[in-house]
Structure formats: C-alpha cells, structure tokens
Amino acid sequence: MNRGSTNFLKVVVFLLAMPILGMCIYLLPWIARDVLESNWELAYLVYPVLIGMYASTIPFFIALYQAFRLLSYIDKNKAFSELSVRALRNIKFCAITISVLYLASMPFFYLIGEKDDAPGVILIGMVLTFAPMVIAVFAAVLQRLLQEAIDIKSENDLTV
C-alpha cells in the first residue's frame, strides 16, 4: 500500500471524528436542553441514554486513534508486527465497550419506545448496539489473520 492511500485513510479517520465531536458539542446538549424545556414526562429516561452516548465517545476516539496508529505502522512497513496486532486488539475492545454501553442503555430505549409508542426508537438502540459488534468481529478476524501471518513469517525466518 503506497503512502497516498494511507494518507487518504488517515484523512478519512480524521473526518470520522468531526461529526461525533460536533454531536458531543452541539447536538447532545441541544437534545438535553430541549427535553428539559419541554416538560416531557419521559425526560428522566432520556438522560441515561445521553450519558451512555457521551460515555461511548471515549472508546470511539480511542479506536480512531488506534486506527490512525495502525495506518502509521503500515506507512513505516511495520504492518506485520505485534504493534499492529495490538492496535487491532484495542480497536476490538473499544468496539465491544461501545456495544456494551449501548446494550446497558437498551432498557431506556425500550421504555421510551414503549411509553411514547415509537417502536423505531428501539430499532435505533439495536443498531447502535450491533454496529460496533460487527466492527469488533471484523477487527478480531483481522487480528487473528495478522497474528497467523506473523507466526508464519517468523517460522519461515527461522527455517532459512
């Protein structure tokens, strides 16, 4: 992989961070303020979901940083190293953490959907829970493949 494509991917990783950062700065406080001003009877259910969303941004940004590091390792021709395996493992754990945080907030999604008669809210909660799990499985597969490639490479180096 040449440096142009890894630089492009680094820009994409940076651009992935911008909407989430904007959501944390502008959208989530606006939702909290709107719920507070509306005197909605279910306002107490929204706050745990917002707290879960804020908490999930921490592992999200850690995973983006690990992806950036992984791309740097590829630039330095250290793609087949333990550092890359460790970065993929960290991405996997971050995705699992995000999924667990949203899974913990699913009862609140359910209660909001049940009381407000909006089943789409439950579907949104499920998507927020299972999308990171897909990323975790993908990272686990890549981690295992990379570890096996490193093992084969070290075996071949020892036989020569």
C-alpha positions in Angstrom: 0.0 0.0 0.0 1.5 3.3 -1.0 1.6 6.4 1.2 -1.1 8.2 -0.9 -3.7 5.6 0.1 -2.7 5.5 3.7 -2.7 9.3 3.8 -6.2 9.3 2.3 -7.3 6.8 5.0 -5.8 9.0 7.7 -7.9 11.9 6.4 -10.9 9.7 6.5 -10.2 8.7 10.1 -9.9 12.4 10.9 -13.2 13.2 9.1 -14.9 10.4 11.0 -14.1 12.2 14.3 -15.5 15.5 13.3 -19.3 14.6 13.2 -19.0 12.8 16.5 -17.2 15.7 18.1 -19.8 18.1 16.7 -22.5 15.9 18.1 -21.0 15.9 21.5 -20.5 19.7 21.5 -23.8 20.8 19.8 -26.4 18.1 19.3 -26.5 16.2 22.6 -26.6 19.4 24.8 -29.3 20.7 22.5 -31.3 17.5 23.0 -30.9 17.7 26.8 -31.9 21.4 26.8 -34.9 20.7 24.6 -36.1 17.8 26.7 -35.6 19.9 29.9 -37.6 22.8 28.4 -40.4 20.7 27.0 -41.5 19.3 30.4 -41.9 15.9 28.8 -43.0 13.3 31.2 -40.3 10.9 30.0 -37.4 13.3 30.3 -35.8 11.2 33.1 -35.4 8.3 30.6 -33.5 10.4 28.1 -30.7 11.4 30.4 -29.2 7.9 30.9 -29.2 7.5 27.1 -27.4 10.8 26.7 -24.9 9.8 29.4 -24.3 6.5 27.5 -23.8 8.4 24.3 -21.2 10.7 25.9 -19.5 7.7 27.5 -19.3 5.8 24.2 -17.4 8.6 22.6 -14.3 7.9 24.7 -13.7 4.4 23.3 -14.8 5.7 19.9 -12.0 8.2 19.9 -9.5 5.7 21.3 -10.4 3.3 18.4 -9.9 6.1 15.9 -6.5 6.8 17.4 -5.6 3.1 17.2 -6.7 3.1 13.5 -4.5 6.1 12.9 -1.6 4.3 14.6 -2.3 1.2 12.5 -2.1 3.3 9.3 1.2 4.8 10.6 2.6 1.3 11.1 1.6 0.5 7.5 3.5 3.6 6.3 6.6 2.5 8.2 6.4 -1.0 6.7 5.6 -2.5 10.2 2.2 -3.8 9.1 3.2 -7.4 10.0 4.3 -6.6 13.6 3.0 -7.1 17.1 2.2 -3.4 17.2 -0.4 -3.9 14.5 -1.9 -6.8 16.3 -2.1 -4.8 19.5 -3.8 -1.9 17.7 -6.4 -4.2 16.2 -6.9 -5.8 19.6 -7.5 -2.3 21.1 -10.0 -1.5 18.3 -11.8 -4.7 19.1 -12.0 -3.9 22.8 -13.2 -0.4 22.1 -15.9 -1.6 19.8 -17.1 -4.2 22.4 -17.1 -1.4 25.0 -19.3 0.8 22.8 -21.6 -2.1 22.2 -21.8 -2.9 25.9 -22.6 0.8 26.8 -25.4 0.9 24.3 -26.6 -2.5 25.4 -26.8 -1.2 29.0 -28.9 1.8 27.8 -31.3 -0.5 25.8 -33.8 -0.7 28.7 -34.2 3.1 28.5 -34.6 2.9 24.7 -37.3 0.3 25.3 -39.1 2.4 27.9 -39.0 5.5 25.7 -40.3 3.4 22.8 -43.0 1.8 24.9 -44.3 4.9 26.6 -44.1 7.1 23.6 -45.5 4.4 21.3 -42.5 4.7 19.0 -41.0 1.3 18.1 -38.4 3.0 15.9 -36.6 4.2 19.0 -36.0 0.5 19.9 -34.6 -0.1 16.4 -32.2 2.8 16.7 -31.0 1.4 20.0 -30.5 -2.0 18.4 -28.5 -0.5 15.5 -26.3 1.4 18.0 -25.7 -1.8 19.9 -25.0 -4.2 17.0 -23.0 -2.0 14.6 -20.0 -1.8 17.0 -20.2 -5.6 17.4 -19.8 -6.0 13.6 -16.7 -3.9 13.8 -15.4 -5.9 16.8 -15.9 -9.2 14.9 -14.2 -7.7 11.8 -11.2 -6.5 13.9 -11.0 -9.9 15.7 -10.8 -11.6 12.3 -8.1 -9.2 11.1 -6.2 -9.6 14.3 -6.2 -13.4 14.1 -5.2 -13.3 10.4 -2.4 -10.9 11.1 -1.2 -12.9 14.0 -1.1 -16.1 11.9 0.7 -14.2 9.1 3.3 -13.0 11.7 3.7 -16.6 13.0 4.2 -18.0 9.5 6.7 -15.2 8.7 8.7 -15.9 11.9 8.6 -19.7 11.2 10.0 -19.0 7.7 12.7 -16.7 9.1 13.8 -19.5 11.5 14.0 -22.1 8.7 16.2 -20.1 6.5 
